[in-house]
Amino acid sequence: MKTKYLLLLLLINFFSFLPFCFAKGEVIYLSTDRDFYIAGENMWLSLFSFTKDEKSNLTLNNHNKIAYIEISNSSGTVITEKILITDSRGSGIINLPPNLPSGFYNIYAYTNNKTNINETPLFKKRVAIINTLISQSVQEGVIVENEDSISITGNNYPTTDNFDNTSKNLKIIKKENKVYLENTGSENLTLSLSIYNTSLIEEDLNPSSIYTYLKNEIDHKYSQFDISEAINYEGEVIKGSVTDIEGNIVAGHQLFLSVAQDRSNIYSAITDSLGMFEIYTYPIFGERELYLETITPDTLNSFNYTIFDPFRRINGESFPTLNIKKSYEKELIKRSYEMQIYRRSMADTLFKFKSILSDPLLNYNLNKEYILDHYTRFPFIRDILIEYVKELQHRIINNKPTIRMIWQDRVGNIHVSYGNSLILLDGIPIFDHSQIINYDPLKIESLKLYPGEYHIGPSKFEGIVLFNTYKNDFADLKIKNNARLIEFKGVLNPIESNYSFSKDWVYKLSSLIFWNPIISLEGGEKIEIDLSKSNLSNRKDKITYKVEGFSKEGSSPIYLKGNL
């Protein structure tokens, strides 16, 4: 009887939890510094990730670490990028190619959460891009008006001034060359702030905001996923497949994936019955090369590797014609000069990349480092190990040259790895130790020793040795038949504002005066932004500010736009 009563209580508790467990939808919002661009300019991004339940309650969340960005025209996707989400926020820069045809484009943003029951709502925002160097336009075309007759067409949603009271708790004030941002309310805010020369084209675009997006697109629908099963991934899930040289499936074999030229960004998985693999990685930044190697008894086997495209590649849709008015000419010429000078000098003073230090495998377990310039060089790595590196032994085990590591643990016990130490050369695993023993020592700058046990997927290694070349390019390393190097596009580098305006002439030239993608403003807090070198008070053009954001406590969105 007690057992039945306990079971009944568990069922009641389970079903009472279901509405909270499933009635959550993940929503992405992407704020851009402006809504109109010249092909070749930078597009600055600020990302918000939150959940919205069936009662329209908003909450910042951390269910995914990667957001996928697509920029499309009527022909389909033309730009893809990834943004790292940290504490519900992300940022990055997209450099628009200078050969983009003029016209309207959609920016899409989404996450790939495999626990979603329904498809995650797709963020969409429309921007105009004009190419001042070539006359090519998108399929819908561009009409240049002879007279200032009609406004530019193609805005996202009807604009509205019915903003929530939380917007009224945020004030932006200009005093000479300083701008003050003040939160007069009690809730903590997370914001993006853009300050730029007022654009006639953007004013005619009638762009949407965070308020209109959520009001028109999200209020009537939400995606559901099981919060109790959602995994907080640290980075991207890389999926792919392995086939042999004849196209046959390679199933049930261990595969290693590492990021070339990283310290120890290495992972492992077993291919399934269809020859496919799925690897959960930490963030991989920028344009990189992935090293993939399948472990088989015969290392002469050749394999082909495919990395699956994580993007949805959203089909093109119908766009309106872009109408350009005669009064835009002065602004287009000025922005075109700015773009060309920036691309020539590659100079910008508004930002710097954040340094991301993440090494979950090795952490700070460095035991010893050998800088080979401090020692007499020998013609072979083997001789260097024998003469100088007492923690490593060169032995022949099962007729194979092997490097073993010796270390002492905290209680004084001596450990010796029996042939299963992991050797990494500029981030590439060397399972055949003869490759590193015969490697040219004149190319090696240093080697670092990490004792202890390390688990990488189903494999366990006793000790890791990092060999680093001077150029970090694994020069002259022969890639074996069972391995491949594949180009890979990682996430955009997170950015932050840079207040050391070192290149005054570039800063004064730019129509984008200030951009900060992530501003945290506590209740009652006031911050000062010093723009003295921009000569903000002496500029002849009208200055526009745009603030978009969200309350960390989960209330309504924030949108402020006006002139300084």
N, C-alpha and C positions, 0 to 999 in steps of 0.2 A: 504493500500500500504506500509506504514511504517513497519507494522507487518511482511509482506512477505519479505521485504528487510532485516529486522533484523534476521529473520529465516534463510535466505540465507547466511548471514554473519556467523551465528553460525555453519551452516553445513560446510561451507568452512573451518573455523577454526578447527572444529572437525576432518575432514578428513585429514587436513594438519598435525595434531598432531599424527595421527595414526602410521606413520612409526617410530616415536620416542617412541611411547607408547608401541609398540609391538615388535620392532626389537631389543630386548635386551635378551641376554642369560646369565644365571647364571653359573659360572664356579668355581669349587673348585680345588685347588692344595694343595697337602700334601707333605711337605718336611720331610725327616727322617734324623736322625743323621748319619746313615750309611746304607749300602745296603746289608749287610750280618750280620747275628746274630747267636749266640749260643742259643739253647732253654734254657730258664730260665733267659736270659738277659732282660734288659729294652730296649724298643724301644721308642725313643724320637720323638715327633711329633711337627711340626709347620705348621699351616694351613693358606692359603690365600683364600679369597673369593672375587670374582670380576665379573663384567659383561663384555661381549664381544658382540659388535653389528655386523651387517652384513658387516661393513667396517673394521672389525678386531680391532676396538678401544677398549682398556681395561680400565676399571674403577673399583676401589675398591668400594664395596657396603656393605649395611647392611640390606638386605632384609630378611635374616633368622638369627636366633640366635643359631641354633643347627645344627651341621653337624654329619652325621652318618658314622661310620667307620666299615668296615668288612674286616677281614683277612680270605682268603679262600685258600684251596688247591683243588685238583681234586675231592675230596669227598664232597665239599661244604664249607659253612661258619664254621669256628672254633672259631673265636673271634669276638665279637661285642663291640663297645664303642661309646660314644657320646662326641663331643667337643663343648664347648661354643664358639661362635663367637662374639667378641667384637671389634667394629671399624674395621671390615673386617678381623680380625686376630684371631687365636686361638692356643692353645698349650695343651699338655698333655703327659702322660707316659702310655704306655701299658707294663705290665709285662708279657712277653711271658711265658706260662706254661712250666715247665721243661720236660713234657712228650710229647711235640710236635714231631711228626716224622720228620726225615730229608727230605728235598726236597725244591722245589720251591713253593712260596706262592704269591698270589696277594693281594695287599691292595687296597680296594675300598673306595671312599669317595663321599658323595652326600648330598643334602638337600631334604627335603620333602615340597616343596612349592605347595600348592594345587591350586594356580592361574596359574601354568604353563600350557601353551597350548600344548607344546611338552614336552617330558621327559627331565629333566635336564641332561646335559652331565655327564657321569659317569667317575670320576677320577679312573685311574688304574695304579698301579705301581707294578713291580715284585721284590721280594727280595728272597734271599736264607736263609734258616734256617737249621742248622746242630745240631743234638742232639749228644752230646759227652758222654752221660750216658747210652743210650739204643740204640740198633741196628735197631729199627723200622724205616721204611721209608714210604713215601707216595706211592701211587699206581704206579707211573712211576718209582720209585726206585732211588737208588743212586749207581753209579759205582765208585769204588775206583781204580784209575789207578795205575798199577805197576810202570810205568815210566812216566815222565813228557812228555806226548805226545801232546794231544790236549787241547785247552783252555776249560774252563767251558762254558756251553751253556745256552741259555735262556734269553738273554738280551731283554729289552722291544722294543726299537726302534734303528735304526741306529744312531750312535752318529755323531755330526757335530761340527766343530769349527767355523762355521759362526755365531758367536754371535753378537748381536746388539752393537752399539757404547756405550750404557749406561753401559755395563759391563766394558768398558775401563775407565769409569769415577770413578770406584771403585778400590781402591788399598788396599792391605793387606801386611803389612811389619812386620818382626820379628827382634827384637833387644834384644839379650840375652833372658831373661825370660819374655819379654813383647811383645805383639802383638798389632799393630796399624791398625785400620780400618778407611780409609779416603775416603770421598766422594768428589772428585775433580770437580764434575759437579754442576749444579744449581738446579736440581730436588731433592725433598725429597724422601728418599728410606725407605722401610720397608723390613727387611732381617732376615734370620736365619743363624747362624754361627756354624759350627762344626769343632773341631780340635781333631784329633785322630791319633794313631799309624797306619801307612800305612798298609793296608791289601792286601796280595797277592790274596786272594780269591776275594775281591771286585774289584781289578784291572782286573781280568779275567772276572768278571760279565759284564763289559762294561755297567754300569747302565745308565738309562735315566736321564734327568734333566728337570727343568721347561721350558727351551727353547725347547727341543725336544718334550716334551709333548704338548705344545701349538701349535708348528709348525706342528706336524704330526696328532694330534687328534682333535684340536679345529678349525683350520683355515677353514676347509671345512664344518663345521656344527655348529650350535648354537641353543640353546633352546630359545623359546619365552615365555614370560609371560607379562601380562598387568601390567606395572609399576604403572599405576594410581590406580589399585585396590590391589596391593601387600601390605600385612600387615607386619609391622615390629614387629614380635612376640618377646616378652621379654624372652621367654624360650620355653619349649617343649609343644606341643599340645598332651595331653594324651587322647586317645580314648579307649572306652570299652563298655561293656554291662552288664545288670543286668537281672537275671532270678530268679524265685522263686525255692524252693527246688525240685519242680517237673519238672523244665525246662521251665516253662511258662514265656513269656515275661512280664517284669515289666515296663509298659509304663506310662508316665505322672506323675512320682513321682520325688520329689526333692532329689538330691543326694549330699552329702558333701564328699569332698576328702581333706585330710590333710596329712602332712608329719610328722610322729611320731618323737618325740624328737627335732623338730624344734620349734621356738618360736611361730610363727603365720602364718605358710605357709598353708593356708586353702582356699579352693575354693568350688564353688557350681554350679550345672547345673540341668536341667530337662531332664529326659530320654524321648526320642522320641517314636514314635509309634512302633518302632522295639526294644525298650528297650535299645537303645544305647545312649551314652553320649560323649560329646567332651568338654574338659576343657583346657583352655589356662593358663599355669602356668608360674611362674618365675623360673629361673634355680634351679634345684634340683641336688645336688652334691653327688656323691658316691653311695655306696650300702645302700639303705634305706628301710623303711617299709612305705607303704601308708595305711592310715586308710580310709575306705569307709563305709558310712552309708546312707541308704535310709530311708527317713522320711515317715512313714505311721501311720495311727491311731492306728494300732495294732503293738506294738513294739515286740510282740512275733513271728512275721513273720520271717522266715529264708530266706536269699537271697544268691545267688552265684554271684560273681563278676569276670569278665574277663577283663584284660588289653590287648589291641591288640598290637601285635608285630610291632614296627615302622620300622623294618629293612626289606630290600628287600630279604634277604637271597639268594644272587646271586648263581645260579647253578654253579657247578664245570665245568671247561673247561679243554681242553687238555693241559698238561704241558710237557716240555721236561724232559729228564733224567738229574739229577744232577751229573756231573762228578767231583770227588774229586781227586786232584793230590797229589802225595807223598810229594811234597814240602810244602803242607799246614800243615803238621803234627805239626810243632813247634808252629805255630800260634793257631791252634785248642787246643793244650794242655794249652797254656797260657790263652786263653780266657775262657777255661773251668774252670781253677783254679779261675780266677777272678769272674766268675759267681757264683761258689759254695761259695766262701768267702763272696761275697756280700749278698747272700741269707741267709747265716748263721748269719751275723752281721747286716743285713738290714741297712747298713750304706752307705751313699753317700753324697758327699760334693758339687756336681755340681748344686743343685737346692734347692728351697724351694717353698712350695705352697703359692700362692697368697691368701690373705684373701678377701672373697667376702661378703660384708655387704649389704644385700638387704632385706628390710622388708617394702614393699609398703603399707601393711595394717596398721601397728601401727606407723611406722616412729619413731618420737621422742616425742610422745604424752604421755609419762609416767607421771602419776599424783602422784603416791606414791608407795613405795615398803616397804613391811613388811618382815623383816628377823625374822623368828619365834624363832631362838635361843636367840634373845634378849628379849623374853617374857616368862612368866611362861606357861608351857605347860598344856593344858586341854585335857581331854580324847576324846573330839569331836570337829570337825571343827566348828560346830554350836556355841559352847561356845567361841571359839577364835574370831569368827566374832562379837559376842555380846560384849565381853569384850574389844577388841582392835581395830577392824576395823570399825570405825564409818561410813565409806563411803559405807559399805555394810549392807543390812538388810536381815535377815532370816524371811520369811513369809510363811504362808500356803495359796496358791491361787488355787481355784478350787480343793481343797483337795490334792494338790501337794506341797511338800516343794520347795520353790523358793528363789533364791538369787537375790536381787535387788540392783542396784547401785544408789547412790545419789551423784550428783556433782553440782558445781556452775560454770556457764559459765562466759565469760569475762565481761559481763555487770551486773553480780550479780544475775542472775536468777537461781533458784534452779530447778534441773531436777531429776526426779525419774523414773527409768526404771520399767515398769510393767511386770516383768517376762520374758523379752526378752534380758537379758544380756547374752553374750556369755562366757561360762566357758571353758577354755582350760587347760588340765592336761598334761604337757610335750608334747604339740602340738596336743593332741587328744581332740576333742570337746565333752563336757559333756552336752547333752541336757536335760537329766533327772537329775536335781540338787540334788536329794536325793543321787545320787552316790557320789558326792563330799562332801556332808554334813556328810555322814556316812564313809568317807574315813579316814584312820588312820593318824592323824595329826603328828605322830612321823616320818612319811616318808616325810613330806612336809618341804622343806627348806625355801621357800619364796613364797610370792604372790605379784603380780604387778597389779596395777589398771590403766586402760586406759579409761577415760570418753569420751563421745561424741557418735556420730552416725557413724556406720560402715556398709557398704553395701558389702555383699558377694553374688555374683550372684543375684538371685531374692529376697534374704532375707536382712532385715535390723535389726541390733542389736544396743541396747543402752547400751554402755559400754562393755568392755572386761576385764575379770579377768584371769590372768595367774597364775596357781598353778604349781610350779616347785618342783619336788622331788630331794632328794640329789643325786641320781644316774641317774636322767633323764631317767628313764626306766618305768614310770607309773606302778610301782610295785603293784601287786595284784588288778589291775583294771579289773573288769569283763567286757569282751567284749560282748555286747548283740547280740541276734540272727540276728538282722537286719544289723549288721556291720561285717566287716572283716578286718584283717591285711594282706596285700599282699606285698611280696618282690618286690622291684623295683630297677632297675639299672639306676642311674642318669648320669650326664655328668662327664667327668674327671675333676679333680681339675686343674685349670690353674696353670702354673708354671712360675718361673722366676729364673734367675741365682743367685747363692749364692756365694759371693766373700769371705766369712769368712770360709776359708778352715780349719775347726777345726780338722778333722781327717786326718793328713798328710799321714799316712801309707796307708789309703784307697785310697786317692787321687793319690799317686805315683804309686799304683798298677794298677789303671784302665788304659786300653788302650784308653778309651774315655777321652781325656784331658779336653775338654771344649765344652759346648753346651749352646747356648742362642737362644731360639726359636723366640724371637721377639726383633729385634734391630731397632730403628728408627734413621735414619741418615739424618740430614738436609743437604741442599746444602752447600758444603764447610766445613762441620763438620768433625772432626777427633776425634776418641775415643781410649782410651788406655785400654787394657785388661792385667792385671797383673797376670801372671801365675808363679810367682817365686817359690811357694811351689811345683810346679809340676816338677821342675828341667828341664824345657823345653830345655835349652841349653846343658844339659849333657845327654840327652836320646840317647841311641845307635840306637834305631829304627828310621826309616824315619817317619817324621810327615806330615800328610796330612791335608789340610784345605778345607772346602767346604762352599761356600756362595751361597745361593739362595734367590731370592727376587723379588721385583717389585717396580716400580716407583709409588708413590702415585698420581702423576699427570696423570697417565694413558698411559705411553709409554711402551716400550718393556720390557720383563722380564730380570732378571739378573742371571747369573750363572758364578761362578768362582770356579775352583778347581785346586789345585796344591800342591807342597811340601814347607814346611817352612824350 
